[in-house]
Amino acid sequence: MDTAEIKDAIREMITEIAEDMDVEEEKITDSAHLVEDLELDSMALLEVLASMEKKFGISIPESEFPNLTSIDTCTTTVEKYLAEKS
C-alpha cells in the first residue's frame, strides 16, 4: 500500500467520524488539526486510532498518540509501523 492509498483510507475514516459530529467536509484537509480545526473529541480520536490499527493490521503505541494530529501525521505514523511490521 503506497502513501496515497494510506492517506485516502485515513481521510475516509476521519470523514466518516467527522460526519457523525457534524463537521463540514470541506474542513477535512490533509493538514487540518483533528482537535483544533475539526473539533474531534477524545472518543472520536480513539475511534480514528482503533480504525487505523484494524485497517492496517498494526499496533500504535500510546506514546505516539500526541503525534496523531492530522491526516498527514497519521499517514506518517501508519507508514512507520507498517515498515516495522514487514
N, CA, C and O of each residue as an XYZ file, in Angstrom:
344
protein
N       0.851     -1.175      0.000
C       0.000      0.000      0.000
C       0.898      1.239      0.000
O       1.795      1.361      0.834
N       0.654      2.151     -0.933
C       1.508      3.333     -1.013
C       0.939      4.488     -0.173
O      -0.155      4.387      0.381
N       1.696      5.572     -0.092
C       1.335      6.713      0.742
C      -0.036      7.275      0.386
O      -0.831      7.570      1.278
N      -0.322      7.427     -0.892
C      -1.609      7.988     -1.316
C      -2.778      7.101     -0.886
O      -3.818      7.604     -0.461
N      -2.608      5.780     -0.995
C      -3.669      4.861     -0.587
C      -3.893      4.912      0.922
O      -5.032      4.885      1.388
N      -2.806      4.986      1.678
C      -2.905      5.081      3.136
C      -3.620      6.379      3.506
O      -4.542      6.388      4.322
N      -3.179      7.469      2.891
C      -3.769      8.787      3.184
C      -5.258      8.796      2.838
O      -6.065      9.325      3.602
N      -5.628      8.218      1.699
C      -7.041      8.167      1.297
C      -7.869      7.359      2.301
O      -8.981      7.753      2.652
N      -7.330      6.243      2.756
C      -8.045      5.400      3.720
C      -8.240      6.141      5.040
O      -9.314      6.071      5.638
N      -7.210      6.849      5.495
C      -7.309      7.603      6.746
C      -8.289      8.764      6.577
O      -9.084      9.038      7.476
N      -8.237      9.442      5.440
C      -9.168     10.549      5.182
C     -10.606     10.038      5.222
O     -11.491     10.696      5.769
N     -10.833      8.863      4.639
C     -12.170      8.271      4.635
C     -12.640      7.969      6.061
O     -13.791      8.238      6.406
N     -11.752      7.411      6.888
C     -12.095      7.109      8.285
C     -12.470      8.392      9.026
O     -13.491      8.451      9.711
N     -11.640      9.403      8.880
C     -11.871     10.663      9.592
C     -13.136     11.340      9.078
O     -13.878     11.933      9.860
N     -13.390     11.262      7.782
C     -14.601     11.858      7.210
C     -15.850     11.200      7.792
O     -16.814     11.884      8.138
N     -15.832      9.875      7.899
C     -16.977      9.162      8.474
C     -17.228      9.584      9.916
O     -18.365      9.847     10.306
N     -16.163      9.645     10.697
C     -16.286     10.021     12.108
C     -16.711     11.480     12.229
O     -17.548     11.817     13.067
N     -16.144     12.337     11.405
C     -16.465     13.768     11.448
C     -17.918     14.030     11.052
O     -18.556     14.937     11.587
N     -18.436     13.240     10.117
C     -19.838     13.404      9.716
C     -20.771     13.185     10.897
O     -21.770     13.890     11.042
N     -20.448     12.208     11.741
C     -21.256     11.933     12.928
C     -21.228     13.105     13.907
O     -22.130     13.258     14.731
N     -20.185     13.931     13.808
C     -20.034     15.071     14.713
C     -20.396     16.386     14.021
O     -20.105     17.462     14.544
N     -21.030     16.304     12.849
C     -21.459     17.477     12.088
C     -20.322     18.413     11.693
O     -20.491     19.633     11.690
N     -19.168     17.848     11.362
C     -18.042     18.635     10.867
C     -18.229     18.814      9.362
O     -18.511     17.849      8.650
N     -18.073     20.032      8.882
C     -18.218     20.296      7.460
C     -17.080     19.615      6.697
O     -15.911     19.743      7.059
N     -17.442     18.890      5.635
C     -16.472     18.089      4.894
C     -15.335     18.927      4.310
O     -14.209     18.439      4.216
N     -15.596     20.168      3.917
C     -14.532     20.996      3.334
C     -13.450     21.360      4.352
O     -12.357     21.779      3.972
N     -13.747     21.203      5.630
C     -12.733     21.457      6.668
C     -11.717     20.316      6.756
O     -10.631     20.490      7.308
N     -12.069     19.157      6.215
C     -11.224     17.966      6.340
C     -10.153     18.000      5.246
O     -10.372     17.561      4.117
N      -9.000     18.532      5.617
C      -7.860     18.584      4.707
C      -6.728     17.767      5.313
O      -6.785     17.385      6.482
N      -5.705     17.504      4.517
C      -4.590     16.679      4.999
C      -3.868     17.302      6.190
O      -3.321     16.588      7.031
N      -3.867     18.626      6.261
C      -3.127     19.281      7.339
C      -4.031     19.825      8.448
O      -3.534     20.395      9.419
N      -5.341     19.658      8.319
C      -6.264     20.153      9.347
C      -5.997     19.433     10.667
O      -5.880     18.208     10.710
N      -5.904     20.218     11.745
C      -5.673     19.649     13.076
C      -6.968     18.971     13.526
O      -8.039     19.578     13.504
N      -6.856     17.715     13.931
C      -8.034     16.918     14.258
C      -8.833     17.499     15.421
O     -10.061     17.413     15.432
N      -8.153     18.085     16.392
C      -8.840     18.649     17.552
C      -9.160     20.126     17.338
O     -10.307     20.550     17.482
N      -8.139     20.902     16.995
C      -8.324     22.350     16.896
C      -9.165     22.778     15.702
O      -9.987     23.685     15.832
N      -8.983     22.149     14.540
C      -9.722     22.544     13.343
C     -11.025     21.765     13.155
O     -12.054     22.334     12.792
N     -10.964     20.465     13.405
C     -12.142     19.619     13.176
C     -12.971     19.403     14.439
O     -14.092     18.896     14.382
N     -12.404     19.796     15.579
C     -13.086     19.703     16.875
C     -13.497     18.269     17.236
O     -14.552     18.041     17.828
N     -12.638     17.307     16.863
C     -12.898     15.928     17.273
C     -12.592     15.807     18.756
O     -11.614     16.376     19.239
N     -13.420     15.071     19.478
C     -13.182     14.883     20.900
C     -12.332     13.628     21.124
O     -11.971     12.934     20.173
N     -12.024     13.351     22.375
C     -11.125     12.231     22.685
C     -11.712     10.890     22.240
O     -10.969     10.003     21.820
N     -13.021     10.733     22.326
C     -13.632      9.473     21.879
C     -13.493      9.318     20.365
O     -13.236      8.220     19.873
N     -13.661     10.402     19.638
C     -13.515     10.354     18.180
C     -12.070     10.030     17.807
O     -11.821      9.273     16.869
N     -11.128     10.600     18.537
C      -9.713     10.320     18.264
C      -9.393      8.854     18.525
O      -8.648      8.236     17.765
N      -9.950      8.296     19.593
C      -9.740      6.869     19.871
C     -10.357      6.012     18.769
O      -9.811      4.968     18.411
N     -11.485      6.448     18.237
C     -12.122      5.726     17.139
C     -11.241      5.757     15.885
O     -11.119      4.757     15.177
N     -10.633      6.911     15.621
C      -9.699      7.032     14.487
C      -8.530      6.070     14.687
O      -8.162      5.334     13.771
N      -7.952      6.079     15.877
C      -6.814      5.224     16.187
C      -7.175      3.747     16.026
O      -6.445      2.992     15.383
N      -8.293      3.342     16.607
C      -8.718      1.938     16.522
C      -8.979      1.536     15.074
O      -8.642      0.426     14.663
N      -9.579      2.439     14.305
C      -9.849      2.153     12.892
C      -8.564      1.977     12.103
O      -8.466      1.090     11.255
N      -7.568      2.830     12.384
C      -6.283      2.722     11.689
C      -5.592      1.412     12.039
O      -5.070      0.729     11.158
N      -5.587      1.059     13.323
C      -4.936     -0.189     13.726
C      -5.605     -1.396     13.061
O      -4.926     -2.307     12.589
N      -6.917     -1.393     13.030
C      -7.649     -2.511     12.430
C      -7.432     -2.559     10.913
O      -7.131     -3.618     10.364
N      -7.582     -1.431     10.246
C      -7.471     -1.357      8.786
C      -6.092     -1.796      8.296
O      -5.974     -2.518      7.305
N      -5.050     -1.350      9.005
C      -3.686     -1.600      8.539
C      -2.993     -2.753      9.264
O      -1.853     -3.086      8.941
N      -3.668     -3.368     10.242
C      -3.099     -4.515     10.948
C      -1.845     -4.175     11.733
O      -0.889     -4.950     11.769
N      -1.860     -2.998     12.364
C      -0.699     -2.566     13.141
C      -1.139     -2.208     14.553
O      -2.330     -2.084     14.836
N      -0.162     -2.046     15.430
C      -0.426     -1.582     16.784
C       0.373     -0.299     16.983
O       1.595     -0.284     16.831
N      -0.322      0.761     17.320
C       0.325      2.058     17.527
C       0.432      2.288     19.030
O      -0.586      2.348     19.720
N       1.654      2.416     19.545
C       1.818      2.592     20.989
C       1.259      3.927     21.483
O       1.189      4.910     20.745
N       0.870      3.928     22.737
C       0.295      5.124     23.360
C       1.212      6.334     23.252
O       0.738      7.469     23.191
N       2.501      6.105     23.228
C       3.457      7.216     23.146
C       3.324      8.003     21.841
O       3.775      9.145     21.765
N       2.710      7.404     20.809
C       2.518      8.068     19.517
C       1.252      8.928     19.473
O       1.114      9.775     18.590
N       0.339      8.722     20.404
C      -0.950      9.403     20.356
C      -0.838     10.919     20.191
O      -1.565     11.487     19.376
N       0.047     11.597     20.932
C       0.140     13.061     20.772
C       0.566     13.494     19.366
O       0.325     14.635     18.971
N       1.196     12.592     18.610
C       1.649     12.917     17.258
C       0.551     12.788     16.213
O       0.725     13.249     15.085
N      -0.561     12.180     16.554
C      -1.638     11.936     15.597
C      -2.558     13.149     15.555
O      -3.658     13.131     16.108
N      -2.093     14.197     14.894
C      -2.806     15.474     14.923
C      -3.490     15.835     13.607
O      -4.326     16.738     13.585
N      -3.157     15.158     12.518
C      -3.730     15.477     11.209
C      -3.687     14.222     10.334
O      -3.112     13.204     10.719
N      -4.296     14.310      9.166
C      -4.230     13.185      8.232
C      -2.774     12.936      7.838
O      -2.346     11.787      7.728
N      -2.017     14.013      7.625
C      -0.598     13.861      7.265
C       0.188     13.122      8.343
O       0.938     12.196      8.034
N       0.025     13.523      9.612
C       0.801     12.870     10.680
C       0.318     11.445     10.919
O       1.118     10.570     11.251
N      -0.970     11.202     10.756
C      -1.487      9.834     10.879
C      -0.888      8.946      9.790
O      -0.514      7.802     10.048
N      -0.800      9.476      8.582
C      -0.234      8.723      7.459
C       1.218      8.353      7.736
O       1.617      7.206      7.534
N       2.004      9.312      8.194
C       3.415      9.076      8.512
C       3.548      8.003      9.591
O       4.407      7.126      9.499
N       2.700      8.078     10.604
C       2.756      7.104     11.696
C       2.388      5.706     11.200
O       3.052      4.729     11.548
N       1.342      5.606     10.397
C       0.939      4.301      9.855
C       2.069      3.726      8.999
O       2.390      2.543      9.116
N       2.667      4.544      8.149
C       3.779      4.069      7.308
C       4.931      3.546      8.161
O       5.536      2.523      7.839
N       5.226      4.243      9.236
C       6.313      3.830     10.147
C       6.043      2.434     10.712
O       6.932      1.583     10.707
N       4.823      2.195     11.197
C       4.532      0.904     11.810
C       4.290     -0.196     10.791
O       4.504     -1.369     11.099
N       3.855      0.146      9.595
C       3.779     -0.857      8.522
C       5.181     -1.312      8.118
O       5.408     -2.495      7.863
N       6.126     -0.356      8.062
C       7.512     -0.689      7.703
C       8.136     -1.605      8.767
O       8.866     -2.542      8.444
N       7.834     -1.315     10.040
C       8.376     -2.148     11.118
C       7.783     -3.548     11.078
O       8.444     -4.521     11.439
N       6.543     -3.644     10.640
C       5.846     -4.930     10.594
C       6.407     -5.846      9.504
O       6.433     -7.066      9.669
N       6.855     -5.260      8.396
C       7.322     -6.097      7.280
C       8.772     -6.416      7.313
O       9.271     -7.111      6.428
